[in-house]
Amino acid sequence: MKDAFFVTAVSVLAVLALSSACGGAAETDLTGASGGAADAGDGTSSGSSGTGATSGGTSGGTSGTIDGGAGGTNAFTGAAAYVPTTGRNTLRPGDHPGAGNPSKHACMECHGPGGDGPRFFAAGSVFTDAAGTMPAAQVEVRLRDDAGKAVSTFSDKLGNFFVSAQAATTAGVAFPLHAGARTSAATSTMNMALPNGDCNNASCHGGAQGFIHVP
């Protein structure tokens, strides 16, 4: 996404690098409660939370909600407690670069309009370090619009995450969106809206802004 990418101490996701190239970013560190454990593995998982919730589609660990739009810029308004979940496996030898691991690559080049891959709405990579050497698994990434419609997904064991176009359509979300990322230890949200979901693009976290990471 052209900006950064969620419930407790400031220590884990508070350092997502955000900048004006993605709409003028600002971060707010929040606190909250963590949930129990779950693992979607390589399969699919959909669910709901908040008020008037809707299913999020077929992406691993993806779910959609509607909260009525009263949450302002907080991507996690109306979301259920964080539950550790492993996103759908993105390792695809022969299809993805990097021996099949698409980490750090601009996913939407292939998964966006006109690309050869399955259509995504948003996608990127998240790490445990600013240098981008250690992938961060089970990070929840949530996108929410001003109407209160939202969709969440989780990073896989390689630190990659995506929201399929089908999941976004089912959830009813549309850009511009507010973004957030969280683990059981911390939450980070963006105050400014995102114009698209190409997180690893060279003008966003594939470039000068630095990798999305959980310090």
C-alpha positions in Angstrom: 0.0 0.0 0.0 1.4 3.4 -0.6 2.0 3.7 3.0 2.3 1.7 6.1 0.9 -0.6 7.6 -2.2 -4.1 15.1 -3.4 -4.9 20.6 -1.0 -3.9 23.5 2.5 -2.5 24.2 4.2 0.0 21.9 7.1 -2.4 21.4 6.1 -4.5 18.4 4.4 -2.7 15.5 4.9 0.9 16.6 7.7 1.4 14.1 5.9 0.8 10.8 7.6 3.3 8.4 4.9 5.6 7.1 5.4 8.7 4.8 3.7 11.2 2.7 4.3 9.2 -0.5 1.4 7.1 0.6 -1.0 10.0 1.4 0.9 11.7 4.2 1.2 9.1 7.0 0.9 9.3 10.7 0.9 6.6 13.3 -1.1 6.1 16.5 -0.1 3.4 18.9 -3.0 1.8 20.7 -3.5 -0.7 23.4 -6.0 -3.5 23.8 -6.5 -7.2 24.4 -5.2 -10.2 22.6 -7.1 -13.3 21.7 -6.6 -17.0 21.7 -4.6 -19.1 19.2 -5.6 -20.2 15.8 -3.8 -21.3 12.7 -5.2 -21.2 9.2 -2.1 -22.8 7.7 -2.2 -23.0 4.0 -6.0 -23.3 3.8 -8.7 -20.7 3.9 -10.4 -19.0 6.8 -13.1 -16.4 6.9 -14.9 -14.9 9.8 -16.7 -11.8 11.1 -16.5 -9.4 14.0 -18.1 -6.1 15.0 -21.6 -5.0 14.1 -23.3 -6.2 11.0 -20.3 -8.2 10.0 -19.8 -9.8 6.6 -17.6 -12.7 5.5 -14.3 -11.7 4.0 -13.9 -14.3 1.1 -11.4 -17.0 0.3 -8.0 -15.6 1.3 -6.4 -17.5 4.2 -7.3 -15.9 7.5 -9.3 -13.1 5.8 -12.5 -11.7 7.3 -14.7 -8.6 6.8 -16.7 -6.4 9.1 -19.0 -3.4 9.1 -19.0 -1.0 12.1 -21.1 1.9 10.9 -18.2 4.3 10.1 -17.9 5.9 13.6 -14.3 4.9 14.2 -12.6 7.7 12.3 -9.1 6.7 11.1 -8.7 3.7 13.4 -8.5 0.6 11.2 -9.4 -1.6 14.1 -12.6 0.0 15.1 -15.2 -2.8 15.3 -12.6 -5.5 15.1 -12.7 -8.6 17.3 -9.7 -9.3 19.6 -6.5 -10.3 17.9 -6.2 -14.1 17.3 -2.9 -15.4 16.2 -3.5 -16.8 12.7 -1.1 -17.9 10.0 -2.0 -16.5 6.6 -2.3 -18.5 3.4 1.0 -19.8 2.1 2.5 -17.6 -0.6 5.4 -19.8 -1.5 5.0 -20.7 -5.2 8.1 -22.0 -6.8 7.9 -21.5 -10.6 5.3 -18.8 -10.2 6.9 -16.3 -7.8 10.4 -14.8 -8.0 13.0 -15.4 -5.4 12.8 -19.2 -5.5 9.0 -18.9 -5.1 9.0 -16.4 -2.2 7.5 -13.1 -3.3 8.8 -11.2 -0.3 9.7 -7.6 -1.0 8.4 -7.7 -4.6 5.7 -5.4 -5.8 2.9 -7.9 -5.7 0.4 -5.9 -7.6 2.5 -5.9 -10.7 1.3 -9.5 -11.3 -1.8 -9.5 -9.0 -3.2 -6.1 -10.0 -5.2 -5.2 -13.1 -3.6 -6.6 -16.3 -1.3 -9.0 -14.3 -1.0 -12.7 -14.9 -1.6 -13.8 -11.3 -4.9 -14.1 -9.3 -6.4 -10.7 -8.6 -5.5 -9.1 -5.3 -6.9 -6.0 -3.7 -3.8 -5.4 -1.5 -0.6 -7.2 -0.7 2.8 -6.8 0.9 5.4 -8.1 3.2 6.1 -7.5 6.9 9.3 -8.2 8.9 10.5 -8.2 12.5 13.4 -5.9 11.7 13.9 -2.7 9.8 16.4 -4.3 7.5 13.8 -6.8 6.3 15.9 -9.9 7.0 13.4 -11.7 9.3 9.9 -12.3 8.1 7.1 -11.7 10.6 4.3 -14.3 10.7 0.8 -14.0 12.1 0.6 -10.2 11.8 -2.9 -9.0 11.2 -3.3 -6.3 8.6 -6.6 -4.5 8.5 -8.1 -2.1 5.9 -11.2 0.0 6.8 -13.0 2.7 4.9 -15.0 5.7 6.1 -18.3 3.8 5.9 -16.9 1.4 8.6 -16.5 -1.5 6.1 -13.3 -3.4 6.8 -11.3 -6.5 5.8 -8.5 -8.2 7.7 -5.8 -10.7 6.6 -2.7 -12.2 8.2 0.9 -12.7 7.2 2.1 -16.2 6.4 5.3 -17.9 7.7 7.2 -15.9 5.0 5.8 -12.6 6.3 3.7 -12.0 3.2 0.1 -11.0 3.3 -2.7 -10.3 0.8 -6.4 -9.5 0.5 -7.9 -11.1 -2.6 -10.1 -9.0 -4.9 -12.9 -11.4 -4.1 -12.5 -10.9 -0.3 -12.5 -7.1 -0.7 -15.6 -7.2 -2.9 -17.4 -9.5 -0.4 -16.5 -7.1 2.4 -17.6 -4.1 0.4 -14.4 -2.1 1.0 -13.1 0.4 -1.5 -10.2 2.9 -1.6 -9.3 5.2 0.0 -8.9 3.2 3.2 -7.3 3.4 6.6 -4.7 0.8 7.5 -3.4 -0.9 10.6 -1.2 -3.8 11.7 -1.2 -5.6 14.9 0.1 -8.6 16.9 -0.6 -9.8 20.4 2.0 -7.3 21.6 1.2 -4.0 19.8 -1.0 -2.1 17.4 -0.1 0.6 14.8 -2.6 2.5 12.8 -2.4 5.1 10.0 -4.3 8.3 10.3 -4.2 9.1 6.6 -6.1 7.2 3.9 -4.4 4.9 1.5 -5.1 5.3 -2.3 -4.1 1.7 -3.2 -2.8 -1.5 -1.8 0.5 -2.0 -3.5 2.5 -2.0 -0.2 5.8 -3.3 -1.7 5.9 -0.8 -4.5 9.2 1.1 -5.0 7.4 4.3 -4.2 6.2 2.9 -0.9 7.7 0.2 1.3 9.8 -1.3 -1.4 11.7 2.0 -1.5 12.8 4.9 0.6 10.1 4.4 3.2 11.7 1.2 4.3 10.1 -2.2 4.9 7.0 -2.7 7.0 8.4 -4.2 10.2 7.5 -5.1 13.8 10.4 -3.8 15.9 
